[in-house]
Amino acid sequence: MDEERRGLVKKRSPAGNKLPLTVDEVVEEYVGSFGFSQLLQVFLVSLAWIFDAHSTLVTIFTDAQPESWRCIAPQCGGTGGQSGGVGADASVCRLKPGTWEWSDGNASSIIAEWGLVCDRRFLAALPASVYFLGSLIGSAVFGCLADAFLGRKRSVLISCLLTSATIFLTSLSPNIWIYALLRFANGFSRAGIGICCLVLSTEAVGRKWRGQVGQYGFFFFAAGFLSIPLIAYPTRTCWRNLYKIISFIPLVYSIFILLPFVSESPRWLLRRGRSEEALEVLKRYARINGKELPLNISLLEPSGNEKNLAAGEGENNTSTIEKLWNTRWAAKRMSMVMLTGFGIGFVYYGVQLNVENLNFNLYFAVAINAMMEIPAVFIGSVLLSFMNRRLLFSSSAVLAGISCISCIIFSSTEDKNVDKLSMTERGSLPQLMIEALGFMAVSTAFDVLYIYCVELFPTNVRNFAVSMLRQTLMLGASVSSLVVVFGRLSPSVSFLVFGVLSIVSGFFSMWLPETRNFPLYETLEQQEEEERLDCGRGESGELGRDLDKKVELKMYD
């Protein structure tokens, strides 16, 4: 079909005149699907995922309960104890203030510094909850701004600069309330990184490389995840130093890498009526790849593109979003993506937050979880090259669910003669292995879902669609923290909830169409028109059924 369309386009262009082609056609025919220029672009853009991981996972260490305490006065009546376990806080709460102290000092975490134990224990969960709430709101804001006004590159730039500022300010927090407020601001700021980096990377390459390129960003998220314990261990006696260190990294990246070396998406530029700038970006890609574009080439503007964009009047993004929800097939897709996103976000972040409750060294346990991300991304990248998106996502989600439910077997077969406190403090190696397998599977599903969402929607609503997915992921994450807390009393319940939600999310994806090797469309109108032609050839079912119903209604009218 693509060759036929290219032939028709060329026939419409008289000899010696401009040769109008779409961005996809220019990339595939003249620039190269994935040359060195796109590799460099993807690499530089994907570096920002490291800061996303730092911002999200830093609280595993800064908000952790210290491992032990010790007596410093005769009235204490003992030598100390471990803080991990059900009864630990109770033993500390029975002591008089000033008769004991945390073994690593009062600056090791916010719990130690601000005394978030006993009757103030619930406050320790506040920063993580409001962080994900800020991410939820930020995803909506950055998604709309990146599609309508700022573009992909400037959205990443602003997000990185705000992330750097809010992380540094967090290190200066005088109390838990200011700390929670700044965590909310940090969550809002970092929301634009994942959304815009993913879209900016995938819009620069040919269709057959989109899945693999989208996965590359998750490699860097895994690298950021893995680097957190390496940075946290030397700063374990002062949580403020950890925040200060990670705050400078996005600032350096923004000034010395993002601004001078990363290009804006040519698709976004074209949709905004800036066709000459879009063509310049494609020419630069081709030049670095050792190729050259024809002199008479021009970019074919997509159908539905606003005519007043070049004049600076701007696109009415609100009407575009309304059009998405008023278009039956698009609204159905968005709803299914959000439902699956809630379940996957719930399980993915829930398993990560639960690592503190494992009876292993915190730094080692986090490193193990981080290393599970790497094979997940690698396996996902390989499978995406030849496997359908829908099948890969659903099978990964179901495998994660089965693994989580299997953990119940090991949590319920502990030694019957061991008391409840000992059971919660003792780790189960088989359970840890199965949980690691489940985390790797849900990580694969998490990564694939982002790629799937990018391919399901056209350019003019793509950032909005990804932001809506990210919002539901964050909503699931905020709720999962409650299940993790409840799981300290009944581990079987938390595993069961994680498992069921993951399996249900996998089945929800069966209502989404397949997108492998399909082109990226520019507008809702173009996608509806092109997919209608594909439906006539039997390549897609969902949109075809909706369009057939429209045709029937028109005939009866």
SULLIN-V993471 format. One record per residue. OMEGA is omega in whole degrees, 0 to 359 (none if undefined). D_FIRST is the distance of its C-alpha to the first C-alpha in Angstrom with 1 decimal. Layout:
OMEGA_D_FIRST ; OMEGA_D_FIRST
//
This chain:
181_0.0 ; 180_3.8 ; 177_5.5 ; 181_5.1 ; 179_6.3 ; 179_8.7 ; 179_9.9 ; 180_10.6 ; 183_12.4 ; 179_14.4 ; 181_15.4 ; 183_16.7 ; 179_18.9 ; 180_22.1 ; 179_23.6 ; 178_25.8 ; 180_24.5 ; 177_22.6 ; 183_19.1 ; 179_17.5 ; 175_14.9 ; 178_14.3 ; 179_16.2 ; 181_13.3 ; 178_12.3 ; 181_16.0 ; 184_16.7 ; 188_14.1 ; 190_14.9 ; 183_18.5 ; 186_20.3 ; 184_19.3 ; 182_17.9 ; 179_21.5 ; 182_24.2 ; 181_27.9 ; 178_27.7 ; 177_25.4 ; 179_27.6 ; 178_30.6 ; 181_29.2 ; 180_28.4 ; 183_31.8 ; 179_33.8 ; 185_32.2 ; 178_32.5 ; 183_36.3 ; 179_36.9 ; 179_36.2 ; 182_39.6 ; 176_41.3 ; 178_39.5 ; 179_40.9 ; 183_44.4 ; 185_44.6 ; 191_43.6 ; 182_45.6 ; 183_48.7 ; 174_50.6 ; 181_50.7 ; 185_53.5 ; 181_54.9 ; 183_55.2 ; 174_56.3 ; 180_59.7 ; 187_62.0 ; 185_62.8 ; 177_66.6 ; 180_69.7 ; 178_73.3 ; 177_76.7 ; 180_78.5 ; 180_81.6 ; 181_84.2 ; 182_83.5 ; 175_80.0 ; 180_81.5 ; 182_79.1 ; 180_77.3 ; 182_73.7 ; 177_70.7 ; 180_67.0 ; 178_64.9 ; 179_62.1 ; 187_62.6 ; 187_63.6 ; 186_67.2 ; 181_67.0 ; 181_67.0 ; 180_69.8 ; 178_72.0 ; 183_71.4 ; 179_72.0 ; 182_75.4 ; 178_76.5 ; 176_78.1 ; 180_76.2 ; 180_77.2 ; 180_78.3 ; 178_74.9 ; 176_72.0 ; 185_68.5 ; 181_68.8 ; 179_66.1 ; 183_67.6 ; 181_66.8 ; 184_64.0 ; 178_61.8 ; 180_59.7 ; 178_59.8 ; 180_61.4 ; 185_64.3 ; 185_64.7 ; 175_64.7 ; 183_66.2 ; 177_63.3 ; 178_65.0 ; 184_67.1 ; 178_67.0 ; 186_64.4 ; 184_62.1 ; 181_59.5 ; 181_59.0 ; 180_57.4 ; 184_54.2 ; 183_53.9 ; 181_52.2 ; 181_49.3 ; 182_48.7 ; 176_48.7 ; 179_46.5 ; 174_43.7 ; 176_44.4 ; 177_44.1 ; 179_40.7 ; 180_39.6 ; 180_40.6 ; 179_39.4 ; 179_35.9 ; 183_35.7 ; 182_37.2 ; 178_35.2 ; 180_31.9 ; 182_32.5 ; 181_34.1 ; 178_31.3 ; 191_28.7 ; 192_30.9 ; 189_33.5 ; 188_34.1 ; 184_30.7 ; 186_30.0 ; 181_32.4 ; 177_35.4 ; 177_35.0 ; 181_35.3 ; 180_38.2 ; 180_40.1 ; 179_39.6 ; 180_40.9 ; 178_43.9 ; 178_44.8 ; 178_44.5 ; 182_46.9 ; 183_49.4 ; 177_49.4 ; 180_49.8 ; 179_52.7 ; 178_54.3 ; 180_54.1 ; 181_56.3 ; 184_59.0 ; 180_59.0 ; 182_62.7 ; 185_62.1 ; 183_59.7 ; 176_58.8 ; 178_57.8 ; 179_56.0 ; 179_54.0 ; 180_53.2 ; 174_51.9 ; 175_49.8 ; 179_48.2 ; 178_47.6 ; 177_46.2 ; 177_43.8 ; 185_42.6 ; 185_42.2 ; 184_40.3 ; 182_37.7 ; 184_35.6 ; 184_35.3 ; 183_33.1 ; 189_30.8 ; 178_30.2 ; 180_30.3 ; 182_27.5 ; 181_25.2 ; 180_26.3 ; 186_25.5 ; 181_22.0 ; 182_20.9 ; 188_21.8 ; 177_19.6 ; 189_16.1 ; 185_14.3 ; 180_15.5 ; 186_19.0 ; 182_19.4 ; 181_21.1 ; 181_23.6 ; 178_24.3 ; 180_25.1 ; 184_27.5 ; 179_29.4 ; 180_31.0 ; 171_32.6 ; 181_34.1 ; 173_36.1 ; 177_37.0 ; 177_38.4 ; 176_40.2 ; 177_41.7 ; 182_42.7 ; 182_44.4 ; 182_46.2 ; 178_47.8 ; 178_50.5 ; 177_51.2 ; 185_51.9 ; 185_53.6 ; 178_56.1 ; 182_58.0 ; 187_58.2 ; 179_59.2 ; 179_62.5 ; 183_61.0 ; 181_57.9 ; 179_57.9 ; 178_57.4 ; 178_54.2 ; 182_52.8 ; 181_54.1 ; 184_52.5 ; 180_49.0 ; 184_49.2 ; 184_49.3 ; 179_46.1 ; 178_43.6 ; 178_45.8 ; 179_45.7 ; 183_41.9 ; 186_41.3 ; 189_43.6 ; 181_43.0 ; 186_39.4 ; 184_37.2 ; 186_38.5 ; 192_38.5 ; 183_35.6 ; 181_32.8 ; 175_30.3 ; 180_29.0 ; 178_25.3 ; 178_23.4 ; 180_21.2 ; 179_24.5 ; 180_26.0 ; 181_23.1 ; 177_23.4 ; 179_27.1 ; 182_26.8 ; 186_27.9 ; 181_25.1 ; 178_27.6 ; 178_28.5 ; 179_25.0 ; 178_24.4 ; 177_27.7 ; 180_26.7 ; 177_23.5 ; 179_25.8 ; 175_28.3 ; 182_25.8 ; 181_24.7 ; 179_28.4 ; 179_29.5 ; 180_26.7 ; 180_28.2 ; 181_25.4 ; 178_25.4 ; 175_23.1 ; 183_23.1 ; 184_25.9 ; 183_24.0 ; 174_21.3 ; 183_21.2 ; 180_19.4 ; 181_17.5 ; 182_19.3 ; 177_17.5 ; 181_18.3 ; 181_21.6 ; 182_23.0 ; 184_26.8 ; 185_28.3 ; 184_31.6 ; 182_30.6 ; 180_31.5 ; 177_34.9 ; 181_35.7 ; 176_35.8 ; 182_33.5 ; 176_31.0 ; 184_32.4 ; 180_31.2 ; 180_33.2 ; 178_31.3 ; 179_27.9 ; 177_29.4 ; 179_30.8 ; 178_27.4 ; 182_26.0 ; 178_28.9 ; 177_28.6 ; 191_25.0 ; 183_25.3 ; 180_22.3 ; 179_22.9 ; 179_26.6 ; 179_26.2 ; 182_24.2 ; 180_26.7 ; 180_29.6 ; 179_28.4 ; 181_27.8 ; 178_31.3 ; 178_33.0 ; 180_31.6 ; 179_32.5 ; 181_36.1 ; 181_36.6 ; 177_35.2 ; 178_37.0 ; 184_40.2 ; 184_40.1 ; 181_38.8 ; 179_41.4 ; 179_44.0 ; 178_44.2 ; 180_44.6 ; 183_47.3 ; 185_49.1 ; 180_49.7 ; 182_53.0 ; 176_54.3 ; 183_53.9 ; 178_57.2 ; 175_56.1 ; 187_56.6 ; 182_54.4 ; 179_53.1 ; 181_52.4 ; 178_50.6 ; 179_48.4 ; 178_47.5 ; 178_46.6 ; 180_44.3 ; 180_42.7 ; 176_42.2 ; 178_40.4 ; 186_37.7 ; 176_36.9 ; 178_36.0 ; 180_34.0 ; 181_31.9 ; 179_31.6 ; 178_30.7 ; 180_28.2 ; 180_26.5 ; 183_26.4 ; 179_25.1 ; 182_22.4 ; 181_20.8 ; 185_20.1 ; 178_21.2 ; 183_19.7 ; 185_21.2 ; 181_22.7 ; 180_24.4 ; 181_25.7 ; 184_27.2 ; 180_28.8 ; 178_30.3 ; 180_31.7 ; 180_33.2 ; 178_34.8 ; 177_36.2 ; 180_37.7 ; 179_39.2 ; 179_40.8 ; 180_42.2 ; 180_43.8 ; 178_45.3 ; 178_46.6 ; 180_48.5 ; 181_50.7 ; 183_52.2 ; 178_53.6 ; 182_54.7 ; 181_56.7 ; 177_58.3 ; 180_60.4 ; 184_64.1 ; 183_65.8 ; 180_69.0 ; 183_67.4 ; 187_67.7 ; 182_64.9 ; 180_65.3 ; 179_65.1 ; 182_62.0 ; 182_60.1 ; 185_61.3 ; 180_60.4 ; 178_56.9 ; 182_55.3 ; 176_53.5 ; 179_51.4 ; 179_50.5 ; 180_49.5 ; 179_47.3 ; 178_45.5 ; 178_45.1 ; 176_43.7 ; 178_41.1 ; 179_40.3 ; 178_40.0 ; 180_37.6 ; 181_35.4 ; 175_35.5 ; 176_34.8 ; 179_31.6 ; 179_30.6 ; 182_31.7 ; 182_29.6 ; 181_26.4 ; 176_26.9 ; 180_26.7 ; 180_23.3 ; 182_22.0 ; 178_23.3 ; 184_21.7 ; 182_18.2 ; 188_19.0 ; 181_19.8 ; 186_18.7 ; 187_20.7 ; 175_23.3 ; 186_24.5 ; 180_23.6 ; 178_27.1 ; 180_28.7 ; 179_26.8 ; 178_27.9 ; 176_31.3 ; 175_31.6 ; 181_30.7 ; 178_33.3 ; 180_35.9 ; 174_35.7 ; 179_35.9 ; 177_39.1 ; 176_40.4 ; 179_40.2 ; 181_41.9 ; 179_44.7 ; 183_45.4 ; 180_45.3 ; 177_48.2 ; 178_50.4 ; 178_49.4 ; 178_50.2 ; 179_53.7 ; 180_54.3 ; 176_53.2 ; 177_56.2 ; 181_58.3 ; 183_56.1 ; 182_53.5 ; 181_52.3 ; 181_51.2 ; 177_49.1 ; 180_47.3 ; 180_46.8 ; 178_45.3 ; 183_42.9 ; 182_41.8 ; 181_41.3 ; 180_39.3 ; 180_37.0 ; 179_36.3 ; 178_35.8 ; 178_33.3 ; 179_31.3 ; 177_31.2 ; 183_30.2 ; 181_26.9 ; 178_25.9 ; 178_25.2 ; 179_22.5 ; 177_18.7 ; 184_17.1 ; 184_15.4 ; 179_15.0 ; 174_12.1 ; 180_10.7 ; 172_10.9 ; 181_14.3 ; 185_14.5 ; 183_17.4 ; 177_18.9 ; 181_19.4 ; 180_18.3 ; 181_15.0 ; 179_14.4 ; 181_15.6 ; 182_13.5 ; 180_10.1 ; 174_11.4 ; 176_12.7 ; 178_9.5 ; 179_8.7 ; 179_12.3 ; 178_12.0 ; 177_10.0 ; 183_12.8 ; 180_11.4 ; 185_14.2 ; 189_17.5 ; 182_19.6 ; 180_17.9 ; 180_17.1 ; 179_20.8 ; 182_21.9 ; 178_19.8 ; 179_21.1 ; 179_24.5 ; 181_24.1 ; 180_23.1 ; 180_26.1 ; 180_28.5 ; 180_27.5 ; 179_28.2 ; 178_31.5 ; none_32.4
//
